Amino acid sequence: MSNLSETAKVVIVGAGPVGLTTALGLARHGVKSIVLEKKATLDPHSRATLIAPSSLEDFQKLGVLDAMLLAGARNDSIRIVRSSDCKELLEFDFSELAGETPTPFALALSQDQTEKILLDAVLATGLVDVHFSSAFASFEQLGDHVLVRDAAGRTFTCDFLVAADGARSGVRKQLGWELEGKTYATRAILADVRIDMEFDTKQGWLVNPDAESFTFAIRFAPGIWRIMEASVPDSVTDADLLDRSKTQCEAMFGQGAWQETLWTSAYRKHERRSARYVKGCVILAGDAAHLNSPAGGQGLNTGIADADLLVQQLIKALSHPAEARMLLADYEQTRIKAFDEHVRGLTDSMEKMESAPAWLRRIGFSMIGALKLAGIERIVARKLSGIDAS
Ligand SMILES: Cc1cc2nc3c(=O)[nH]c(=O)nc-3n(C[C@H](O)[C@H](O)[C@H](O)COP(=O)(O)OP(=O)(O)OC[C@H]3O[C@@H](n4cnc5c(N)ncnc54)[C@H](O)[C@@H]3O)c2cc1C
């Protein structure tokens, strides 16, 4: 073991929400960790804007829920309303889950703010060294410890290495594992827009049933909305995104509503996971382990559930090293089962709805009364809550 190597019980690659939640969870149990992040600062983009009840329960245990509630907008239910007249179409009521979680509500909060709150909490513990501009390069499993190198040649020694380095995980690549599964044919685009406060509404999420492509808008701060077009042709290029965001904004909110587009992004949607999550003392979590369409909000939230269970298993493994193998195998099986049983199905049904031709979607909207009678609101609220997948 090199004397120059920095040492901690756990090294975590990636200061995204999953890496930071893992570091915070370990620190709450008094365990020191090192976080390596290739970027110089946290990512400034909004990305996941809805935190599900199950993740809020985890954040409450970690002592960061109050800060998140101050920064975000609490949603006891999600009302889906028609953009033209704010008529309610559906309501997903989380308060019905009150007997099952202490946090029966969702929180609209942009991911950059979630990460900032987590980072502040992590640093305040005094037990986590966060190294920005430190890109993971390689690891070696050496008996009872792991030697990690970053791109600058620095070395770090730990008992366990957690790969929370996102979908293109370098740790996973060194293990020789791919994210196996499918990439859907359709692309989605999103735009965060600032609208004139005169057009702002707290009535609910807006959906435009008449739009050619499935389009909806989520309010995540006063006057700031995420507009998503869930299925656009490849002929829509990055150069079109700004103009398209203005057009969609005015179609949803009315002429004169658009003030500024803050961020746009176009992406393909996937349903993929690694066949394995654990090899020896190296463990995958979050997007490094699985990837799904952001529709349904299961990307961030599944990763937070990974971090929650992983922390519990690592704490036990550190005090009972002989059981580490069994504990990590349990983490792998549990989290793979949760993804296969709860995330894959939701991703597939959301994709079917999003990519359906406009005429078929319109028929679906015209049958909403029947869907309500069939209890669809309760089923969707439960799915979105993440309770069964955590
Ligand atoms: C445009 C967009 C919209 C989205 N919308 C939603 C949504 O509405 N709802 C939802 O639930 N999810 C959404 N997601 C997905 C969500 O953002 C991810 O699921 C979530 O960020 C996963 O967290 P993570 O910590 O596992 O990985 P990431 O957030 O990807 O974090 C990984 C971190 O590792 C770092 N890293 C990578 N390689 C290295 C290396 N070699 N060395 C050191 N550090 C490294 C990265 O810089 C990054 O900071 C969206 C994603 C995008 C891109």
The ligand as an ORCA input file, in Angstrom:
! r2SCAN-3c Opt
* xyz 0 1
  C     -31.938     15.939    -19.808
  C     -32.224     15.033    -18.650
  C     -33.466     15.044    -18.036
  C     -33.743     14.187    -16.994
  N     -34.964     14.226    -16.414
  C     -35.225     13.387    -15.385
  C     -36.478     13.416    -14.724
  O     -37.341     14.236    -15.039
  N     -36.687     12.532    -13.698
  C     -35.724     11.621    -13.293
  O     -35.929     10.853    -12.347
  N     -34.534     11.584    -13.922
  C     -34.262     12.433    -14.933
  N     -33.059     12.393    -15.539
  C     -32.108     11.366    -15.100
  C     -31.349     11.776    -13.855
  O     -30.734     13.010    -14.078
  C     -30.338     10.684    -13.547
  O     -31.026      9.459    -13.395
  C     -29.529     10.975    -12.297
  O     -28.728     12.114    -12.469
  C     -28.623      9.799    -11.987
  O     -27.791     10.130    -10.920
  P     -26.358      9.465    -10.765
  O     -25.752     10.108     -9.554
  O     -26.476      7.997    -10.830
  O     -25.547      9.872    -12.081
  P     -25.170     11.304    -12.647
  O     -26.135     12.337    -12.223
  O     -24.917     11.115    -14.093
  O     -23.811     11.636    -11.900
  C     -22.606     10.981    -12.248
  C     -21.459     11.878    -11.841
  O     -20.237     11.168    -12.078
  C     -19.317     12.034    -12.687
  N     -18.360     11.225    -13.449
  C     -18.561     10.590    -14.622
  N     -17.421      9.969    -15.001
  C     -16.518     10.224    -14.037
  C     -15.137      9.862    -13.859
  N     -14.464      9.118    -14.766
  N     -14.488     10.280    -12.753
  C     -15.143     11.049    -11.815
  N     -16.433     11.432    -11.950
  C     -17.113     11.016    -13.039
  C     -20.189     12.939    -13.570
  O     -19.508     14.138    -13.884
  C     -21.398     13.165    -12.679
  O     -21.233     14.263    -11.833
  C     -32.745     13.271    -16.558
  C     -31.479     13.273    -17.152
  C     -31.217     14.148    -18.173
  C     -29.847     14.146    -18.800
*
